[in-house]
Amino acid sequence: MRYDLNLLPVFMALMEERSVTRAAARLGITQPALSNTLNRLRDTLHDPLFIRERYGIKPTQFAEEIAPVIRETLTRLDGVIMGRQHFDATTSTRQFNIAPNSYVEIVLIPQLVARLRELAPAIKVALMPFGTDLAETGVVSGTTDMALGRMVDPPDNLIVQHVMDDGLACVVRADHPLVRDSLSRAQYEQLRHVNVLPPGRLRVGLFQALERQGLRRELAISVTHFLAVPEIIAVTDYCATLPRLICKHIAKDARLKVVPAPVDLGTFAVEMAWHVRYRNDPAHQWFRHLLIETAAQLNG
């Protein structure tokens, strides 16, 4: 029996998106065209495969059973084909879609873009929202090349690699009446604090570090992005506990000063995750290496 391999990516798009509309958009085809392909899949496999529900579609038991086999087949095919493709960074016009959390967007992305301008001027980068779930980034389906941040419970079809580590420090206004060049435990607990609640899981690490040290904070305000912190700190006697490389960035503001945390709050990891289909893609391999190299220079 002869099989049409073009049907398999449609099956996986429906499995991962659980929506005909989103799957069609991901594949760049119309919904009627996708529905026609789905009907051919059903005829070939002698199963409904997907059942309509109120908010999308649900795979049948048979679809659930064959999905790992089809995923592995497509991954191997992608690896063979991509591994034979030639890549020249100096002339490539490829676009990389990446989903960095707010920390990475401030700390790492500008340096990465500078390196790309020097080494691969025609390569383009598009940033996607990191969100609160890896599936929202597009990295689980492979439509986004990689996610950058803290990876919690990644699915089996993602490869996760360590990128760098960072520590924590404190920021107060330069003429703070209580804080000179250091900050005691008592002062830290006496001050009111600005808390950053970015999307994703980065904030969890700080809460856990404070709890391990038995260090208390009285929160004055919570914000959703690191860039909101300097303006608040500059006009108050508040304190913010932030990643060290964010503090390095903020320290350029003469209204502010960075002081060590009163106790050792440890470090947190920054990771990147990408779909297994990109494992042997020469362009993706080059981009990952450049990212790791750029992070190493930042921490150097």
C-alpha positions as CSV (number, residue, x, y, z in Angstrom):
1,M,0.0,0.0,0.0
2,R,1.3,3.5,-0.9
3,Y,1.1,6.3,1.7
4,D,1.1,10.0,1.1
5,L,3.7,11.4,3.6
6,N,2.2,14.9,3.2
7,L,-0.7,13.7,5.4
8,L,1.6,13.1,8.4
9,P,2.5,16.8,9.2
10,V,-1.2,17.6,9.0
11,F,-2.0,14.9,11.6
12,M,0.7,16.2,14.0
13,A,-0.5,19.8,13.6
14,L,-4.0,18.7,14.6
15,M,-2.7,16.6,17.5
16,E,-0.6,19.5,18.9
17,E,-3.0,22.4,18.2
18,R,-6.3,20.6,19.0
19,S,-8.0,23.1,16.7
20,V,-8.6,23.0,12.9
21,T,-8.3,26.8,12.7
22,R,-4.9,26.9,14.5
23,A,-3.6,23.9,12.6
24,A,-4.5,25.5,9.3
25,A,-2.9,28.7,10.2
26,R,0.3,26.9,11.4
27,L,0.5,25.0,8.1
28,G,-0.3,28.0,6.0
29,I,-3.3,26.4,4.3
30,T,-7.1,27.1,4.3
31,Q,-9.5,25.3,6.6
32,P,-11.3,23.6,3.7
33,A,-7.9,22.3,2.4
34,L,-7.1,21.0,5.9
35,S,-10.5,19.3,6.2
36,N,-10.0,17.6,2.8
37,T,-6.6,16.3,4.0
38,L,-8.1,15.1,7.3
39,N,-10.8,13.2,5.3
40,R,-8.0,11.5,3.3
41,L,-6.2,10.6,6.6
42,R,-9.4,9.1,8.0
43,D,-9.9,7.0,4.8
44,T,-6.3,5.8,4.9
45,L,-6.2,4.9,8.6
46,H,-9.9,3.8,8.9
47,D,-10.5,5.9,12.0
48,P,-12.2,9.2,12.7
49,L,-9.0,10.4,14.4
50,F,-10.4,13.6,15.8
51,I,-13.8,14.4,17.3
52,R,-15.3,17.9,17.4
53,E,-15.8,19.4,20.9
54,R,-17.1,22.7,22.1
55,Y,-13.7,24.4,22.2
56,G,-11.8,22.4,19.5
57,I,-11.1,18.8,18.6
58,K,-10.2,15.7,20.7
59,P,-8.1,12.9,19.3
60,T,-9.5,9.4,19.3
61,Q,-7.8,6.6,21.2
62,F,-6.3,5.3,18.0
63,A,-4.9,8.8,17.2
64,E,-3.3,8.9,20.6
65,E,-1.7,5.5,20.0
66,I,-0.2,6.3,16.6
67,A,0.9,9.9,17.4
68,P,4.3,8.9,19.0
69,V,5.1,6.8,16.0
70,I,4.3,9.5,13.5
71,R,6.1,12.1,15.6
72,E,9.3,10.0,15.7
73,T,9.0,9.3,12.0
74,L,8.8,13.0,11.1
75,T,11.6,13.8,13.5
76,R,13.9,11.3,11.8
77,L,13.0,12.5,8.4
78,D,13.6,16.1,9.4
79,G,17.0,15.1,10.8
80,V,18.1,13.4,7.7
81,I,16.9,16.2,5.4
82,M,18.1,19.1,7.5
83,G,21.4,17.4,8.2
84,R,22.2,17.5,4.5
85,Q,21.4,21.1,4.0
86,H,24.2,23.6,3.5
87,F,24.3,26.6,5.8
88,D,26.4,29.7,5.4
89,A,25.8,32.3,8.1
90,T,27.4,35.1,6.1
91,T,24.8,34.9,3.3
92,S,21.8,33.2,5.0
93,T,18.5,35.2,5.1
94,R,16.8,32.8,7.5
95,Q,14.5,34.1,10.2
96,F,14.7,32.7,13.7
97,N,11.6,32.9,15.8
98,I,12.5,32.8,19.5
99,A,10.5,33.3,22.7
100,P,12.6,34.8,25.5
101,N,11.3,35.7,28.9
102,S,11.6,39.3,30.0
103,Y,14.9,38.7,31.7
104,V,16.5,37.2,28.6
105,E,15.0,39.9,26.4
106,I,16.8,42.6,28.4
107,V,20.1,40.9,29.2
108,L,20.9,38.6,26.3
109,I,19.0,39.6,23.2
110,P,20.7,43.0,22.5
111,Q,24.1,41.3,22.7
112,L,22.9,38.5,20.4
113,V,21.6,40.9,17.9
114,A,25.0,42.8,17.9
115,R,26.8,39.5,17.2
116,L,24.4,38.6,14.4
117,R,25.0,42.1,12.8
118,E,28.7,41.3,12.8
119,L,28.7,37.7,11.7
120,A,25.4,37.1,9.8
121,P,24.0,40.5,8.8
122,A,21.1,39.1,6.7
123,I,19.7,36.7,9.4
124,K,16.6,38.0,11.0
125,V,15.2,37.5,14.5
126,A,11.6,37.7,15.6
127,L,10.6,37.7,19.2
128,M,7.5,35.8,20.4
129,P,5.8,36.1,23.8
130,F,7.1,33.7,26.4
131,G,3.8,33.5,28.2
132,T,3.1,31.4,31.2
133,D,3.2,28.0,29.5
134,L,5.7,26.5,27.0
135,A,2.9,25.5,24.7
136,E,2.0,29.2,24.3
137,T,5.5,30.0,23.0
138,G,5.1,27.8,19.9
139,V,8.2,25.8,20.8
140,V,6.2,22.6,21.6
141,S,4.8,22.5,18.1
142,G,8.0,23.6,16.5
143,T,6.6,26.8,15.0
144,T,9.0,28.8,17.2
145,D,12.7,27.9,16.9
146,M,13.4,28.1,20.6
147,A,12.3,29.4,24.0
148,L,14.7,31.0,26.4
149,G,14.1,31.2,30.2
150,R,13.3,28.8,32.9
151,M,11.9,25.5,31.6
152,V,9.6,23.7,34.0
153,D,8.3,20.2,33.1
154,P,9.1,20.3,29.4
155,P,7.4,17.7,27.2
156,D,9.4,14.8,25.7
157,N,9.6,16.4,22.2
158,L,11.7,19.3,23.5
159,I,15.5,19.3,24.1
160,V,16.5,21.6,27.0
161,Q,20.1,23.0,27.3
162,H,21.7,25.1,30.0
163,V,22.7,28.5,28.8
164,M,24.0,30.5,31.8
165,D,23.6,31.2,35.5
166,D,23.0,34.5,37.2
167,G,22.8,35.7,40.8
168,L,20.8,38.3,42.7
169,A,21.5,41.8,44.0
170,C,19.5,44.8,45.3
171,V,18.7,48.2,43.9
172,V,17.9,51.3,45.8
173,R,18.0,55.0,44.9
174,A,21.4,56.6,45.0
175,D,20.7,59.0,47.8
176,H,18.7,56.5,50.0
177,P,18.7,57.8,53.6
178,L,19.3,54.4,55.2
179,V,21.4,52.5,52.7
180,R,25.1,53.3,52.0
181,D,27.3,50.7,50.2
182,S,25.8,47.7,51.8
183,L,22.5,46.4,53.1
184,S,22.1,44.5,56.4
185,R,19.5,41.8,57.0
186,A,17.7,44.2,59.4
187,Q,17.6,47.0,56.8
188,Y,16.4,44.6,54.1
189,E,13.5,43.5,56.3
190,Q,12.7,47.1,57.4
191,L,12.5,48.5,53.8
192,R,9.4,48.1,51.5
193,H,10.0,46.3,48.3
194,V,9.2,46.4,44.6
195,N,8.3,42.9,43.4
196,V,8.6,41.8,39.7
197,L,6.1,39.3,38.5
198,P,7.1,38.6,34.9
199,P,5.3,35.9,32.8
200,G,6.7,32.5,33.3
201,R,8.4,30.9,36.3
202,L,11.5,33.2,36.9
203,R,9.9,34.7,40.0
204,V,9.6,31.3,41.7
205,G,13.3,31.1,42.2
206,L,13.5,34.4,44.2
207,F,10.6,33.4,46.5
208,Q,12.3,30.1,47.2
209,A,15.7,31.7,47.8
210,L,14.2,34.2,50.3
211,E,12.3,31.3,52.1
212,R,15.5,29.2,52.4
213,Q,17.3,32.1,54.1
214,G,14.3,33.0,56.3
215,L,14.4,36.5,54.8
216,R,11.2,38.6,55.0
217,R,10.0,41.2,52.5
218,E,7.3,43.8,52.9
219,L,5.9,44.3,49.4
220,A,4.9,47.8,48.4
221,I,4.1,47.1,44.8
222,S,4.3,44.3,42.2
223,V,5.0,45.1,38.6
224,T,5.0,42.9,35.5
225,H,8.3,43.9,33.9
226,F,11.9,44.7,35.0
227,L,11.8,48.0,33.1
228,A,9.2,49.4,35.4
229,V,11.5,49.1,38.4
230,P,14.0,52.0,37.9
231,E,11.4,54.7,37.7
232,I,9.7,53.5,40.9
233,I,13.0,53.0,42.9
234,A,14.2,56.5,41.8
235,V,11.3,58.3,43.5
236,T,10.9,56.2,46.6
237,D,12.8,54.6,49.4
238,Y,11.9,51.1,48.2
239,C,14.2,48.3,47.4
240,A,14.2,45.7,44.6
241,T,15.9,42.3,44.5
242,L,16.8,41.6,40.9
243,P,19.1,39.4,38.8
244,R,22.7,40.5,38.9
245,L,22.8,41.2,35.1
246,I,19.6,43.3,35.3
247,C,21.2,45.3,38.1
248,K,24.3,45.8,35.9
249,H,22.0,47.3,33.3
250,I,20.1,49.5,35.8
251,A,23.3,50.7,37.4
252,K,23.9,52.9,34.4
253,D,21.1,55.2,35.8
254,A,22.8,57.8,38.1
255,R,19.7,58.0,40.2
256,L,20.2,54.4,41.4
257,K,22.8,52.2,43.0
258,V,23.3,48.5,43.3
259,V,24.3,46.8,46.6
260,P,24.9,43.2,47.4
261,A,22.0,41.2,48.9
262,P,22.3,40.9,52.7
263,V,22.6,37.1,52.4
264,D,23.7,34.7,49.7
265,L,20.5,34.1,47.7
266,G,22.2,31.6,45.3
267,T,21.9,31.5,41.6
268,F,19.3,30.6,39.0
269,A,19.7,28.9,35.6
270,V,18.7,30.2,32.2
271,E,17.9,27.5,29.7
272,M,16.9,27.2,26.1
273,A,14.4,24.6,24.7
274,W,13.8,23.6,21.1
275,H,11.8,20.9,19.2
276,V,13.7,17.7,18.5
277,R,13.1,18.2,14.8
278,Y,15.8,20.9,14.9
279,R,18.5,18.6,16.4
280,N,20.4,18.2,13.2
281,D,19.5,21.4,11.4
282,P,22.9,23.1,10.6
283,A,21.4,26.6,10.8
284,H,19.8,25.9,14.2
285,Q,23.0,24.3,15.5
286,W,24.9,27.4,14.5
287,F,22.4,29.7,16.2
288,R,22.4,27.7,19.4
289,H,26.2,27.8,19.5
290,L,26.2,31.6,19.0
291,L,23.7,32.0,21.8
292,I,25.8,30.0,24.2
293,E,28.9,31.8,23.2
294,T,27.2,35.2,23.7
295,A,25.9,34.2,27.1
296,A,29.4,33.1,28.1
297,Q,30.8,36.5,27.2
298,L,28.1,38.2,29.2
299,N,29.1,36.2,32.3
300,G,32.8,36.5,31.6
